[in-house]
Amino acid sequence: MENGAAQPVIVAIDGPSGTGKSSTSKAVAAQLGLSYLDTGAQYRAITWWMVHHGIDTDDPTAIAAVAAKPEIVSGTDPGNPTITVDGIDVAGPIRGQDVTSKVSAVSAVPEVRARITELQRTIAASAVTGIVVEGRDIGTTVLPDADLKIFLTASAEARAARRSGELKGVDLDTTREALARRDAADSSRKTSPLAKAGDAVEVDTTELTLAQVIECVVTLVGEKRAGK
């Protein structure tokens, strides 16, 4: 690029729930002037649409048949990430228990993954300065050529504590069981399971503060850019 402008950098951040993925990704993108994409929100959005339209989320054939219908638009400003389905703001509703309990089943349907993966690749390709994309299969499936791949982990206890902190009035054991179920579902699905890419940098966030995790990722991006 001319004028010494930095090359757009694509950062993939994967890992299970409760590892600080969203908070880290948003903060890193904001700090480095990059776009941001929460891919989990897209899967939640398509799940919300299925529930909203009375599609049987236990029936993969029924899900596959309508996977192309909803129009999902993701805003990529890390300071204010938005998501709409057919023009409706669903940022709130997609975090509800109804969607949370069904998202793994809907996400496992190959037609859904193909549709959302294509959407994610299009968004990443059009990010002028670069983008931080967070999810579960970004480094392995969605953006295998990402400049930097990070896989966040944390102990089951730490993750459950963080999630129950986010979800007021939910006890730790229930949260831990729910997380374990989602991990099992997401890791064992046939189509692009939750997995660590061979060339990903693993960051265990159990003993780290959010600020330390952010600092670690910003440093990794800086090193990657310097080495280009």
N, C-alpha and C positions, 0 to 999 in steps of 0.2 A: 504493500500500500504506500501511496505517496505521503509526503509531509510527516513521515515517521508515525503515522497513526497506528495504534495498537491493533493487531489482528483481532477479529471477533473471536472470543473464546467460548467454547461450549463445555459447560461443567455438568456432569451427571451425578446426582446424589441419591443413592438408593439406601434401603434399609427398612426394617419393620417399624410398626407404629410405636410411638413413645420414645424414640431415640433422639428427638429434637430436630428432626428432619426439616419440618416446615419453618420453624423459627430460625434455624441456621441458614437455610436456603434463601429466605426472604432478606435476612440481614446481610448476607454475603453479596447478593445481587444489588441491594441498595448501596452498599459501601463501594462496590466496584463499578457502579453505573451500568449494570447488566439487566436484561429482561429476566422475568421469573415465571416459571410455569409449575403449577401444582397438578401433576397428572392424576393424583388420587381424586382430586375434586372433579375431574372429567369423568372418571368411572362412577363417582357418586352421582354426578349429574345425569348420566344415562340411566343409572339405577332409579333415580328419582322419577325420571320420565316414565320408566316401565311401571313403577308403582302407581304413579299418577294416572296412567292410562289403563290400569287394571290388567296388565300383562302378568301371567303366572311366572314368577321369578324362579320357580322350581322346575320350569320346563325350558331347557336349552333351545329346543326347536322353535318355541314361541318367541323367545328372546331374539334368536338369530333372524327370524322373519322380519322383525321391525327395527333391527339394529341401525339401519341406515336412515331411519325417519327423523329422529330428533336433531335439531340444529343446535350445536353446542359452540358457544363463543367464549373464549378465555381471554380476559384482559391480563397483560403481562407486566403491569407496573408493580414492582415489589412492595411499594408503599400502599397500594390499594388494589390487590388482585381481585378481579371480578369474574363472575361466571354466570352466563345466561343460557337457558334452554328455550328455544323457540321464542326468544325475546323476553322471557320471564327471568327476573333475578332470583337465582336459587341458592345464593351463597349461604343463607340461613338454613332453609329446609334440608339441604343435602347433608347437614351434620346431625340430623335427627336419628333417633334409635332405629326407626323403621328402615331408613336407607343403610345405616351402619350394619344392621343384621343381614342385609341382603346383598351388599356390594361384592362380596367375595364370589358368590354364586353367579352373579351377572358378569363380573369381570372374567370369569373362567371360560365364558363362551367365545370360541375362536373368532366368530364374526364381529363380536364387540371389540375384541382386542385389535383385530385388523383395522377396524374403523377408527378407533381412538389412537392407535399407533400412527396411522397415516396423518391424522390431525396434529399429533405431537411433532412429527417430523417436519411438517409444513411450517408450524409455528417456529421451531428451532431454526429452520433454514432462512426464515425471514427476519430473524433478530439481528439488527444492524451491528450493534456493539458486542453481541454475544448474549448468552442466556444461561441461567442456572435452572436445570430441569430436575425436579425431585420426584421420586416414585419408587417402584419396586423392581422394574426391569429395564431401566433406562440405559445403564452401561452395558447390559447383555444383549438386549433386543432392539430397543427404540433407537438409541444413538451409539452403536458399537464403536464408532470412530470419534467419540467425544474426546476433547483435548485432555480432560481430567476426569477421572472417575473416582468417586468416593463412596465407601460403604460404611454407613454409621451403624454401630451396634451399641447395646447396653444390656445390663443384666435384666432378667425377668422382673426382679423386684423394683429396680429403678424405673423401668418402663411402666409398670403398673402404678407406681406412686405418681409418676408424672401424668399419666392418663386420668387417674382418679382425682388428681388435683385440678385437671381441666374440666372434668365432669363432676360438678358439685353433687354431693350426697350419694356418690356411688362408692361402695366399699371395695377395698383392695383386692380381696379374693375373687370377687365377681369380675373385676377388671382384668386380673391376671388370667383368669379362665377364658375370658372373651378374647384377649390378646393371643393366647396360646392357640385358640381355635382358628383365629384369622391367620396366624403364622402358618399353621398346618395346612390350611386351605390354600393360601397363597404360594407356599413353597412346593406343594405337591401337584398343583394344577399342571396339565399337559402343555398348555400354551404359555410361553414365556413366564415361567415361575419366578418368584422372588429368589434371587441368587446373586452372589457376589461375582463380579467379572474378574477374570484372572489378572487383569492389569489394574484393578481398583486398589486404592489406598484405604485400608480399613482403619477407622477411627472409633475406638471404644469410648463412649461418652459417659460411662457409668460414674466415674469419679471427677468428671469435668463440669465446670459451670458452663452455661450457655455462651457467655462471653469468651471463654477459653476455646470452645468448639469453633465458634465463628472465627476467632483469631487464627486457629490452626488451618481452617479451610482457606481463608484469605491468603495466608502465607503459601499454601500449596499452589493456589492459582497464580500468585506472583512468581513463584519458582518456575512454574510451567511456562508462563509468558516470557520470562527471561531466557529460558532455554530454547525458545523457538527460533 
